[in-house]
Amino acid sequence: MISARLLTFSAVVAASALILWLVCARAALPQASAQGKLLEVRDSPSAPALAGSNSCAAAGCHGALRPQTDELVQHNELTVWVGEDKHALAYDALFSATA
């Protein structure tokens, strides 16, 4: 027969697990509602679906000619990618004689 102490301990563990699960589920709700709002905005006819790379290629974003060394992001990533990084030519390499 199950002792009263074991039964009480089991009930406390089960209740704790239930409370933890409810707290975690409740914490996920605001994120889910934010995702729902994002989907509503995307489905809106007035909102652009994609901004495209042109908006990020500007000098103020990632297309600067010289790096800004005093910031975390140097703002010249696109310039380096197009002019110096061989990975930018990877797709073209598939159609070369070497491929």
Gaussian input, Z-matrix of N, CA and C with variables (Angstrom, degrees):
# hf/3-21g

backbone

0 1
 N
 C     1     B1
 C     2     B2     1     A1
 N     3     B3     2     A2     1     D1
 C     4     B4     3     A3     2     D2
 C     5     B5     4     A4     3     D3
 N     6     B6     5     A5     4     D4
 C     7     B7     6     A6     5     D5
 C     8     B8     7     A7     6     D6
 N     9     B9     8     A8     7     D7
 C    10    B10     9     A9     8     D8
 C    11    B11    10    A10     9     D9
 N    12    B12    11    A11    10    D10
 C    13    B13    12    A12    11    D11
 C    14    B14    13    A13    12    D12
 N    15    B15    14    A14    13    D13
 C    16    B16    15    A15    14    D14
 C    17    B17    16    A16    15    D15
 N    18    B18    17    A17    16    D16
 C    19    B19    18    A18    17    D17
 C    20    B20    19    A19    18    D18
 N    21    B21    20    A20    19    D19
 C    22    B22    21    A21    20    D20
 C    23    B23    22    A22    21    D21
 N    24    B24    23    A23    22    D22
 C    25    B25    24    A24    23    D23
 C    26    B26    25    A25    24    D24
 N    27    B27    26    A26    25    D25
 C    28    B28    27    A27    26    D26
 C    29    B29    28    A28    27    D27
 N    30    B30    29    A29    28    D28
 C    31    B31    30    A30    29    D29
 C    32    B32    31    A31    30    D30
 N    33    B33    32    A32    31    D31
 C    34    B34    33    A33    32    D32
 C    35    B35    34    A34    33    D33
 N    36    B36    35    A35    34    D34
 C    37    B37    36    A36    35    D35
 C    38    B38    37    A37    36    D36
 N    39    B39    38    A38    37    D37
 C    40    B40    39    A39    38    D38
 C    41    B41    40    A40    39    D39
 N    42    B42    41    A41    40    D40
 C    43    B43    42    A42    41    D41
 C    44    B44    43    A43    42    D42
 N    45    B45    44    A44    43    D43
 C    46    B46    45    A45    44    D44
 C    47    B47    46    A46    45    D45
 N    48    B48    47    A47    46    D46
 C    49    B49    48    A48    47    D47
 C    50    B50    49    A49    48    D48
 N    51    B51    50    A50    49    D49
 C    52    B52    51    A51    50    D50
 C    53    B53    52    A52    51    D51
 N    54    B54    53    A53    52    D52
 C    55    B55    54    A54    53    D53
 C    56    B56    55    A55    54    D54
 N    57    B57    56    A56    55    D55
 C    58    B58    57    A57    56    D56
 C    59    B59    58    A58    57    D57
 N    60    B60    59    A59    58    D58
 C    61    B61    60    A60    59    D59
 C    62    B62    61    A61    60    D60
 N    63    B63    62    A62    61    D61
 C    64    B64    63    A63    62    D62
 C    65    B65    64    A64    63    D63
 N    66    B66    65    A65    64    D64
 C    67    B67    66    A66    65    D65
 C    68    B68    67    A67    66    D66
 N    69    B69    68    A68    67    D67
 C    70    B70    69    A69    68    D68
 C    71    B71    70    A70    69    D69
 N    72    B72    71    A71    70    D70
 C    73    B73    72    A72    71    D71
 C    74    B74    73    A73    72    D72
 N    75    B75    74    A74    73    D73
 C    76    B76    75    A75    74    D74
 C    77    B77    76    A76    75    D75
 N    78    B78    77    A77    76    D76
 C    79    B79    78    A78    77    D77
 C    80    B80    79    A79    78    D78
 N    81    B81    80    A80    79    D79
 C    82    B82    81    A81    80    D80
 C    83    B83    82    A82    81    D81
 N    84    B84    83    A83    82    D82
 C    85    B85    84    A84    83    D83
 C    86    B86    85    A85    84    D84
 N    87    B87    86    A86    85    D85
 C    88    B88    87    A87    86    D86
 C    89    B89    88    A88    87    D87
 N    90    B90    89    A89    88    D88
 C    91    B91    90    A90    89    D89
 C    92    B92    91    A91    90    D90
 N    93    B93    92    A92    91    D91
 C    94    B94    93    A93    92    D92
 C    95    B95    94    A94    93    D93
 N    96    B96    95    A95    94    D94
 C    97    B97    96    A96    95    D95
 C    98    B98    97    A97    96    D96
 N    99    B99    98    A98    97    D97
 C   100   B100    99    A99    98    D98
 C   101   B101   100   A100    99    D99
 N   102   B102   101   A101   100   D100
 C   103   B103   102   A102   101   D101
 C   104   B104   103   A103   102   D102
 N   105   B105   104   A104   103   D103
 C   106   B106   105   A105   104   D104
 C   107   B107   106   A106   105   D105
 N   108   B108   107   A107   106   D106
 C   109   B109   108   A108   107   D107
 C   110   B110   109   A109   108   D108
 N   111   B111   110   A110   109   D109
 C   112   B112   111   A111   110   D110
 C   113   B113   112   A112   111   D111
 N   114   B114   113   A113   112   D112
 C   115   B115   114   A114   113   D113
 C   116   B116   115   A115   114   D114
 N   117   B117   116   A116   115   D115
 C   118   B118   117   A117   116   D116
 C   119   B119   118   A118   117   D117
 N   120   B120   119   A119   118   D118
 C   121   B121   120   A120   119   D119
 C   122   B122   121   A121   120   D120
 N   123   B123   122   A122   121   D121
 C   124   B124   123   A123   122   D122
 C   125   B125   124   A124   123   D123
 N   126   B126   125   A125   124   D124
 C   127   B127   126   A126   125   D125
 C   128   B128   127   A127   126   D126
 N   129   B129   128   A128   127   D127
 C   130   B130   129   A129   128   D128
 C   131   B131   130   A130   129   D129
 N   132   B132   131   A131   130   D130
 C   133   B133   132   A132   131   D131
 C   134   B134   133   A133   132   D132
 N   135   B135   134   A134   133   D133
 C   136   B136   135   A135   134   D134
 C   137   B137   136   A136   135   D135
 N   138   B138   137   A137   136   D136
 C   139   B139   138   A138   137   D137
 C   140   B140   139   A139   138   D138
 N   141   B141   140   A140   139   D139
 C   142   B142   141   A141   140   D140
 C   143   B143   142   A142   141   D141
 N   144   B144   143   A143   142   D142
 C   145   B145   144   A144   143   D143
 C   146   B146   145   A145   144   D144
 N   147   B147   146   A146   145   D145
 C   148   B148   147   A147   146   D146
 C   149   B149   148   A148   147   D147
 N   150   B150   149   A149   148   D148
 C   151   B151   150   A150   149   D149
 C   152   B152   151   A151   150   D150
 N   153   B153   152   A152   151   D151
 C   154   B154   153   A153   152   D152
 C   155   B155   154   A154   153   D153
 N   156   B156   155   A155   154   D154
 C   157   B157   156   A156   155   D155
 C   158   B158   157   A157   156   D156
 N   159   B159   158   A158   157   D157
 C   160   B160   159   A159   158   D158
 C   161   B161   160   A160   159   D159
 N   162   B162   161   A161   160   D160
 C   163   B163   162   A162   161   D161
 C   164   B164   163   A163   162   D162
 N   165   B165   164   A164   163   D163
 C   166   B166   165   A165   164   D164
 C   167   B167   166   A166   165   D165
 N   168   B168   167   A167   166   D166
 C   169   B169   168   A168   167   D167
 C   170   B170   169   A169   168   D168
 N   171   B171   170   A170   169   D169
 C   172   B172   171   A171   170   D170
 C   173   B173   172   A172   171   D171
 N   174   B174   173   A173   172   D172
 C   175   B175   174   A174   173   D173
 C   176   B176   175   A175   174   D174
 N   177   B177   176   A176   175   D175
 C   178   B178   177   A177   176   D176
 C   179   B179   178   A178   177   D177
 N   180   B180   179   A179   178   D178
 C   181   B181   180   A180   179   D179
 C   182   B182   181   A181   180   D180
 N   183   B183   182   A182   181   D181
 C   184   B184   183   A183   182   D182
 C   185   B185   184   A184   183   D183
 N   186   B186   185   A185   184   D184
 C   187   B187   186   A186   185   D185
 C   188   B188   187   A187   186   D186
 N   189   B189   188   A188   187   D187
 C   190   B190   189   A189   188   D188
 C   191   B191   190   A190   189   D189
 N   192   B192   191   A191   190   D190
 C   193   B193   192   A192   191   D191
 C   194   B194   193   A193   192   D192
 N   195   B195   194   A194   193   D193
 C   196   B196   195   A195   194   D194
 C   197   B197   196   A196   195   D195
 N   198   B198   197   A197   196   D196
 C   199   B199   198   A198   197   D197
 C   200   B200   199   A199   198   D198
 N   201   B201   200   A200   199   D199
 C   202   B202   201   A201   200   D200
 C   203   B203   202   A202   201   D201
 N   204   B204   203   A203   202   D202
 C   205   B205   204   A204   203   D203
 C   206   B206   205   A205   204   D204
 N   207   B207   206   A206   205   D205
 C   208   B208   207   A207   206   D206
 C   209   B209   208   A208   207   D207
 N   210   B210   209   A209   208   D208
 C   211   B211   210   A210   209   D209
 C   212   B212   211   A211   210   D210
 N   213   B213   212   A212   211   D211
 C   214   B214   213   A213   212   D212
 C   215   B215   214   A214   213   D213
 N   216   B216   215   A215   214   D214
 C   217   B217   216   A216   215   D215
 C   218   B218   217   A217   216   D216
 N   219   B219   218   A218   217   D217
 C   220   B220   219   A219   218   D218
 C   221   B221   220   A220   219   D219
 N   222   B222   221   A221   220   D220
 C   223   B223   222   A222   221   D221
 C   224   B224   223   A223   222   D222
 N   225   B225   224   A224   223   D223
 C   226   B226   225   A225   224   D224
 C   227   B227   226   A226   225   D225
 N   228   B228   227   A227   226   D226
 C   229   B229   228   A228   227   D227
 C   230   B230   229   A229   228   D228
 N   231   B231   230   A230   229   D229
 C   232   B232   231   A231   230   D230
 C   233   B233   232   A232   231   D231
 N   234   B234   233   A233   232   D232
 C   235   B235   234   A234   233   D233
 C   236   B236   235   A235   234   D234
 N   237   B237   236   A236   235   D235
 C   238   B238   237   A237   236   D236
 C   239   B239   238   A238   237   D237
 N   240   B240   239   A239   238   D238
 C   241   B241   240   A240   239   D239
 C   242   B242   241   A241   240   D240
 N   243   B243   242   A242   241   D241
 C   244   B244   243   A243   242   D242
 C   245   B245   244   A244   243   D243
 N   246   B246   245   A245   244   D244
 C   247   B247   246   A246   245   D245
 C   248   B248   247   A247   246   D246
 N   249   B249   248   A248   247   D247
 C   250   B250   249   A249   248   D248
 C   251   B251   250   A250   249   D249
 N   252   B252   251   A251   250   D250
 C   253   B253   252   A252   251   D251
 C   254   B254   253   A253   252   D252
 N   255   B255   254   A254   253   D253
 C   256   B256   255   A255   254   D254
 C   257   B257   256   A256   255   D255
 N   258   B258   257   A257   256   D256
 C   259   B259   258   A258   257   D257
 C   260   B260   259   A259   258   D258
 N   261   B261   260   A260   259   D259
 C   262   B262   261   A261   260   D260
 C   263   B263   262   A262   261   D261
 N   264   B264   263   A263   262   D262
 C   265   B265   264   A264   263   D263
 C   266   B266   265   A265   264   D264
 N   267   B267   266   A266   265   D265
 C   268   B268   267   A267   266   D266
 C   269   B269   268   A268   267   D267
 N   270   B270   269   A269   268   D268
 C   271   B271   270   A270   269   D269
 C   272   B272   271   A271   270   D270
 N   273   B273   272   A272   271   D271
 C   274   B274   273   A273   272   D272
 C   275   B275   274   A274   273   D273
 N   276   B276   275   A275   274   D274
 C   277   B277   276   A276   275   D275
 C   278   B278   277   A277   276   D276
 N   279   B279   278   A278   277   D277
 C   280   B280   279   A279   278   D278
 C   281   B281   280   A280   279   D279
 N   282   B282   281   A281   280   D280
 C   283   B283   282   A282   281   D281
 C   284   B284   283   A283   282   D282
 N   285   B285   284   A284   283   D283
 C   286   B286   285   A285   284   D284
 C   287   B287   286   A286   285   D285
 N   288   B288   287   A287   286   D286
 C   289   B289   288   A288   287   D287
 C   290   B290   289   A289   288   D288
 N   291   B291   290   A290   289   D289
 C   292   B292   291   A291   290   D290
 C   293   B293   292   A292   291   D291
 N   294   B294   293   A293   292   D292
 C   295   B295   294   A294   293   D293
 C   296   B296   295   A295   294   D294

   B1=1.4404
   B2=1.5304
   B3=1.3045
   B4=1.4612
   B5=1.5229
   B6=1.3219
   B7=1.4666
   B8=1.5252
   B9=1.3087
   B10=1.4617
   B11=1.5260
   B12=1.3348
   B13=1.4744
   B14=1.5257
   B15=1.3290
   B16=1.4573
   B17=1.5229
   B18=1.3062
   B19=1.4570
   B20=1.5242
   B21=1.3190
   B22=1.4687
   B23=1.5228
   B24=1.3387
   B25=1.4654
   B26=1.5295
   B27=1.3167
   B28=1.4629
   B29=1.5225
   B30=1.3222
   B31=1.4603
   B32=1.5263
   B33=1.3318
   B34=1.4668
   B35=1.5249
   B36=1.3226
   B37=1.4705
   B38=1.5253
   B39=1.3198
   B40=1.4599
   B41=1.5237
   B42=1.3295
   B43=1.4644
   B44=1.5260
   B45=1.3257
   B46=1.4691
   B47=1.5195
   B48=1.3170
   B49=1.4614
   B50=1.5225
   B51=1.3226
   B52=1.4589
   B53=1.5236
   B54=1.3125
   B55=1.4699
   B56=1.5258
   B57=1.3152
   B58=1.4611
   B59=1.5218
   B60=1.3130
   B61=1.4556
   B62=1.5257
   B63=1.3302
   B64=1.4648
   B65=1.5222
   B66=1.3241
   B67=1.4641
   B68=1.5246
   B69=1.3193
   B70=1.4674
   B71=1.5266
   B72=1.3164
   B73=1.4611
   B74=1.5220
   B75=1.3196
   B76=1.4633
   B77=1.5238
   B78=1.3286
   B79=1.4623
   B80=1.5209
   B81=1.3167
   B82=1.4621
   B83=1.5217
   B84=1.3108
   B85=1.4603
   B86=1.5225
   B87=1.3300
   B88=1.4652
   B89=1.5215
   B90=1.3188
   B91=1.4508
   B92=1.5274
   B93=1.3068
   B94=1.4534
   B95=1.5181
   B96=1.3353
   B97=1.4551
   B98=1.5172
   B99=1.3368
   B100=1.4623
   B101=1.5215
   B102=1.3326
   B103=1.4545
   B104=1.5178
   B105=1.3211
   B106=1.4518
   B107=1.5164
   B108=1.3360
   B109=1.4591
   B110=1.5161
   B111=1.3297
   B112=1.4520
   B113=1.5205
   B114=1.3281
   B115=1.4536
   B116=1.5138
   B117=1.3372
   B118=1.4578
   B119=1.5180
   B120=1.3292
   B121=1.4605
   B122=1.5148
   B123=1.3294
   B124=1.4598
   B125=1.5151
   B126=1.3211
   B127=1.4503
   B128=1.5156
   B129=1.3136
   B130=1.4542
   B131=1.5259
   B132=1.3439
   B133=1.4635
   B134=1.5264
   B135=1.3252
   B136=1.4588
   B137=1.5214
   B138=1.3261
   B139=1.4631
   B140=1.5252
   B141=1.3408
   B142=1.4702
   B143=1.5228
   B144=1.3097
   B145=1.4564
   B146=1.5210
   B147=1.3235
   B148=1.4556
   B149=1.5176
   B150=1.3058
   B151=1.4606
   B152=1.5186
   B153=1.3081
   B154=1.4534
   B155=1.5144
   B156=1.3214
   B157=1.4608
   B158=1.5189
   B159=1.3168
   B160=1.4640
   B161=1.5177
   B162=1.3159
   B163=1.4618
   B164=1.5210
   B165=1.3201
   B166=1.4641
   B167=1.5262
   B168=1.3187
   B169=1.4596
   B170=1.5218
   B171=1.2974
   B172=1.4638
   B173=1.5242
   B174=1.3181
   B175=1.4712
   B176=1.5204
   B177=1.3209
   B178=1.4556
   B179=1.5082
   B180=1.3240
   B181=1.4639
   B182=1.5282
   B183=1.3308
   B184=1.4677
   B185=1.5238
   B186=1.3251
   B187=1.4607
   B188=1.5122
   B189=1.3136
   B190=1.4703
   B191=1.5250
   B192=1.3298
   B193=1.4619
   B194=1.5202
   B195=1.3237
   B196=1.4615
   B197=1.5262
   B198=1.3293
   B199=1.4714
   B200=1.5202
   B201=1.3122
   B202=1.4634
   B203=1.5229
   B204=1.3013
   B205=1.4631
   B206=1.5168
   B207=1.3270
   B208=1.4602
   B209=1.5232
   B210=1.3287
   B211=1.4599
   B212=1.5230
   B213=1.3187
   B214=1.4610
   B215=1.5275
   B216=1.3238
   B217=1.4591
   B218=1.5182
   B219=1.3203
   B220=1.4576
   B221=1.5254
   B222=1.3139
   B223=1.4667
   B224=1.5265
   B225=1.3169
   B226=1.4665
   B227=1.5299
   B228=1.3098
   B229=1.4606
   B230=1.5277
   B231=1.3182
   B232=1.4634
   B233=1.5210
   B234=1.3156
   B235=1.4581
   B236=1.5238
   B237=1.3192
   B238=1.4654
   B239=1.5217
   B240=1.3256
   B241=1.4649
   B242=1.5263
   B243=1.3125
   B244=1.4591
   B245=1.5249
   B246=1.3183
   B247=1.4553
   B248=1.5117
   B249=1.3234
   B250=1.4578
   B251=1.5241
   B252=1.3070
   B253=1.4593
   B254=1.5305
   B255=1.3237
   B256=1.4624
   B257=1.5266
   B258=1.3184
   B259=1.4642
   B260=1.5241
   B261=1.3278
   B262=1.4588
   B263=1.5211
   B264=1.3219
   B265=1.4615
   B266=1.5261
   B267=1.3095
   B268=1.4644
   B269=1.5228
   B270=1.3135
   B271=1.4655
   B272=1.5242
   B273=1.3323
   B274=1.4638
   B275=1.5254
   B276=1.3206
   B277=1.4640
   B278=1.5246
   B279=1.3086
   B280=1.4612
   B281=1.5233
   B282=1.3247
   B283=1.4548
   B284=1.5256
   B285=1.3196
   B286=1.4622
   B287=1.5282
   B288=1.3199
   B289=1.4640
   B290=1.5229
   B291=1.3283
   B292=1.4610
   B293=1.5232
   B294=1.3217
   B295=1.4646
   B296=1.5057
   A1=109.23
   A2=117.38
   A3=122.41
   A4=109.32
   A5=114.47
   A6=118.45
   A7=110.09
   A8=116.02
   A9=122.01
   A10=110.89
   A11=116.83
   A12=120.16
   A13=110.77
   A14=117.44
   A15=121.56
   A16=110.59
   A17=116.64
   A18=121.09
   A19=110.83
   A20=117.68
   A21=121.74
   A22=110.45
   A23=116.74
   A24=120.85
   A25=110.76
   A26=117.28
   A27=121.64
   A28=111.18
   A29=116.49
   A30=120.43
   A31=111.08
   A32=117.47
   A33=121.35
   A34=110.54
   A35=117.52
   A36=121.28
   A37=110.21
   A38=117.33
   A39=120.98
   A40=111.03
   A41=117.18
   A42=120.88
   A43=110.68
   A44=116.83
   A45=120.47
   A46=111.17
   A47=116.62
   A48=120.57
   A49=110.73
   A50=117.01
   A51=121.10
   A52=111.10
   A53=117.09
   A54=120.97
   A55=110.31
   A56=117.73
   A57=121.49
   A58=110.85
   A59=116.96
   A60=121.15
   A61=110.90
   A62=117.55
   A63=120.94
   A64=111.82
   A65=117.29
   A66=120.71
   A67=110.23
   A68=117.38
   A69=120.73
   A70=111.22
   A71=117.10
   A72=120.30
   A73=110.77
   A74=116.76
   A75=120.38
   A76=110.80
   A77=117.75
   A78=121.17
   A79=111.11
   A80=117.81
   A81=121.00
   A82=112.30
   A83=119.01
   A84=121.10
   A85=114.28
   A86=121.84
   A87=119.26
   A88=112.77
   A89=117.64
   A90=120.66
   A91=109.80
   A92=117.39
   A93=120.66
   A94=110.70
   A95=117.95
   A96=119.31
   A97=110.91
   A98=117.90
   A99=120.46
   A100=110.06
   A101=117.13
   A102=119.84
   A103=110.32
   A104=117.29
   A105=120.72
   A106=111.62
   A107=116.62
   A108=120.18
   A109=110.70
   A110=117.81
   A111=121.46
   A112=110.16
   A113=116.55
   A114=119.47
   A115=111.16
   A116=117.67
   A117=120.45
   A118=110.62
   A119=117.35
   A120=121.17
   A121=110.24
   A122=117.52
   A123=120.57
   A124=111.71
   A125=116.92
   A126=120.25
   A127=112.44
   A128=116.73
   A129=120.79
   A130=109.59
   A131=118.78
   A132=120.01
   A133=113.25
   A134=118.34
   A135=120.40
   A136=112.82
   A137=118.01
   A138=121.20
   A139=109.92
   A140=117.20
   A141=118.40
   A142=110.55
   A143=116.71
   A144=120.55
   A145=111.07
   A146=117.43
   A147=122.05
   A148=109.19
   A149=116.70
   A150=120.32
   A151=110.81
   A152=118.45
   A153=121.72
   A154=112.34
   A155=115.40
   A156=119.64
   A157=112.68
   A158=118.26
   A159=119.86
   A160=112.07
   A161=117.36
   A162=119.20
   A163=111.55
   A164=118.14
   A165=121.54
   A166=112.37
   A167=118.02
   A168=121.33
   A169=112.13
   A170=118.11
   A171=121.22
   A172=110.19
   A173=115.82
   A174=120.72
   A175=111.86
   A176=118.32
   A177=121.06
   A178=113.62
   A179=116.59
   A180=119.10
   A181=109.85
   A182=118.49
   A183=121.02
   A184=112.91
   A185=118.76
   A186=120.79
   A187=115.04
   A188=118.61
   A189=121.13
   A190=110.19
   A191=116.07
   A192=120.61
   A193=112.02
   A194=117.07
   A195=121.88
   A196=109.24
   A197=117.91
   A198=120.05
   A199=112.05
   A200=115.34
   A201=121.64
   A202=106.38
   A203=116.42
   A204=121.00
   A205=113.41
   A206=118.12
   A207=120.23
   A208=112.85
   A209=117.93
   A210=121.57
   A211=110.04
   A212=115.75
   A213=121.38
   A214=110.65
   A215=116.54
   A216=122.41
   A217=107.32
   A218=117.44
   A219=120.58
   A220=113.75
   A221=118.71
   A222=124.71
   A223=113.68
   A224=119.14
   A225=120.96
   A226=111.35
   A227=117.28
   A228=121.62
   A229=112.09
   A230=117.94
   A231=120.32
   A232=110.61
   A233=117.17
   A234=121.24
   A235=110.61
   A236=117.33
   A237=121.24
   A238=109.91
   A239=117.02
   A240=121.49
   A241=110.81
   A242=116.83
   A243=120.57
   A244=111.65
   A245=117.24
   A246=120.01
   A247=116.39
   A248=118.63
   A249=120.30
   A250=115.21
   A251=118.18
   A252=120.52
   A253=110.85
   A254=116.79
   A255=121.05
   A256=112.04
   A257=117.59
   A258=120.22
   A259=111.16
   A260=117.38
   A261=120.63
   A262=110.97
   A263=117.17
   A264=122.07
   A265=112.44
   A266=117.92
   A267=121.78
   A268=112.21
   A269=118.36
   A270=120.37
   A271=110.30
   A272=116.90
   A273=120.46
   A274=111.28
   A275=117.22
   A276=120.94
   A277=111.90
   A278=117.78
   A279=120.71
   A280=112.09
   A281=116.77
   A282=121.23
   A283=112.25
   A284=117.50
   A285=121.00
   A286=109.93
   A287=116.09
   A288=120.97
   A289=111.30
   A290=117.06
   A291=121.28
   A292=111.58
   A293=116.31
   A294=120.45
   A295=109.79
   D1=145.74
   D2=-177.79
   D3=-77.98
   D4=131.94
   D5=-179.44
   D6=-74.98
   D7=159.51
   D8=-179.43
   D9=-65.11
   D10=-35.21
   D11=-179.98
   D12=-66.03
   D13=-42.61
   D14=179.83
   D15=-66.52
   D16=-39.95
   D17=178.14
   D18=-64.82
   D19=-43.30
   D20=178.24
   D21=-64.24
   D22=-44.38
   D23=179.17
   D24=-61.01
   D25=-43.11
   D26=179.32
   D27=-63.29
   D28=-40.40
   D29=179.17
   D30=-65.65
   D31=-40.23
   D32=178.81
   D33=-65.42
   D34=-42.70
   D35=178.90
   D36=-63.92
   D37=-44.05
   D38=179.89
   D39=-64.31
   D40=-42.69
   D41=178.88
   D42=-64.88
   D43=-40.15
   D44=178.41
   D45=-63.75
   D46=-42.00
   D47=178.67
   D48=-64.11
   D49=-40.28
   D50=178.45
   D51=-64.66
   D52=-44.48
   D53=179.10
   D54=-62.98
   D55=-43.65
   D56=178.60
   D57=-61.55
   D58=-42.69
   D59=178.89
   D60=-63.22
   D61=-43.02
   D62=179.24
   D63=-64.67
   D64=-40.40
   D65=178.85
   D66=-64.19
   D67=-43.96
   D68=179.57
   D69=-65.96
   D70=-39.82
   D71=178.96
   D72=-65.86
   D73=-38.34
   D74=179.17
   D75=-68.62
   D76=-36.00
   D77=179.09
   D78=-65.92
   D79=-27.59
   D80=-179.55
   D81=-80.23
   D82=-16.49
   D83=-176.95
   D84=-62.93
   D85=-46.78
   D86=-179.83
   D87=-59.79
   D88=-35.77
   D89=178.73
   D90=-65.96
   D91=-41.53
   D92=179.72
   D93=-64.86
   D94=-39.52
   D95=179.31
   D96=-70.10
   D97=-32.35
   D98=176.61
   D99=-66.87
   D100=-38.15
   D101=177.35
   D102=-66.10
   D103=-36.97
   D104=176.95
   D105=-62.85
   D106=-41.00
   D107=177.52
   D108=-65.35
   D109=-37.37
   D110=178.06
   D111=-62.65
   D112=-42.44
   D113=178.32
   D114=-65.00
   D115=-36.36
   D116=177.37
   D117=-62.88
   D118=-41.13
   D119=179.98
   D120=-66.47
   D121=-41.81
   D122=-179.84
   D123=-64.45
   D124=-34.69
   D125=-179.14
   D126=-79.28
   D127=-8.38
   D128=-179.67
   D129=-69.29
   D130=134.28
   D131=-179.41
   D132=-67.47
   D133=-21.95
   D134=-178.01
   D135=-85.71
   D136=-15.87
   D137=-178.06
   D138=-89.24
   D139=135.05
   D140=177.17
   D141=-69.29
   D142=141.58
   D143=-178.95
   D144=-72.80
   D145=-44.09
   D146=-179.77
   D147=-137.15
   D148=143.07
   D149=177.91
   D150=-84.80
   D151=-29.67
   D152=-179.75
   D153=82.49
   D154=169.42
   D155=-177.33
   D156=-76.77
   D157=-18.44
   D158=-179.33
   D159=-61.61
   D160=-34.06
   D161=-179.11
   D162=-70.36
   D163=-24.14
   D164=179.88
   D165=-97.15
   D166=-9.52
   D167=-177.69
   D168=-85.42
   D169=-3.28
   D170=-179.86
   D171=-67.83
   D172=157.71
   D173=-177.61
   D174=-62.04
   D175=-28.71
   D176=-179.70
   D177=-78.87
   D178=-9.75
   D179=-178.75
   D180=-110.00
   D181=-87.90
   D182=-177.87
   D183=-126.73
   D184=12.18
   D185=-176.12
   D186=-112.79
   D187=22.16
   D188=-179.76
   D189=-67.49
   D190=150.80
   D191=179.35
   D192=-77.53
   D193=-34.66
   D194=179.71
   D195=-118.38
   D196=142.95
   D197=-179.50
   D198=-71.02
   D199=148.80
   D200=172.72
   D201=-97.67
   D202=98.51
   D203=-172.26
   D204=-75.18
   D205=-13.98
   D206=-178.37
   D207=-86.83
   D208=1.51
   D209=-179.09
   D210=-120.42
   D211=162.04
   D212=178.64
   D213=-64.82
   D214=-43.11
   D215=177.21
   D216=-99.11
   D217=128.85
   D218=-174.09
   D219=-82.60
   D220=-11.12
   D221=177.16
   D222=66.10
   D223=11.70
   D224=176.55
   D225=-120.94
   D226=21.81
   D227=-174.44
   D228=-62.48
   D229=-41.37
   D230=179.83
   D231=-66.84
   D232=-40.89
   D233=179.48
   D234=-61.58
   D235=-43.39
   D236=178.13
   D237=-66.05
   D238=-43.07
   D239=-177.86
   D240=-60.58
   D241=-46.80
   D242=-176.31
   D243=-73.57
   D244=-40.24
   D245=-172.71
   D246=-91.16
   D247=-28.09
   D248=-170.54
   D249=-124.69
   D250=-26.76
   D251=-172.90
   D252=-85.43
   D253=120.60
   D254=-179.41
   D255=-68.50
   D256=-17.95
   D257=177.73
   D258=-65.24
   D259=-24.95
   D260=178.86
   D261=-66.17
   D262=-22.64
   D263=-179.58
   D264=-100.10
   D265=9.84
   D266=-174.77
   D267=-60.79
   D268=-42.05
   D269=-178.39
   D270=-66.26
   D271=-41.27
   D272=178.52
   D273=-63.35
   D274=-31.39
   D275=179.90
   D276=-64.71
   D277=-23.37
   D278=179.12
   D279=-65.05
   D280=-23.94
   D281=-176.98
   D282=-106.45
   D283=11.83
   D284=179.45
   D285=-82.95
   D286=171.54
   D287=179.30
   D288=-65.41
   D289=-31.68
   D290=-179.97
   D291=-65.86
   D292=-35.54
   D293=-178.23
   D294=-67.93

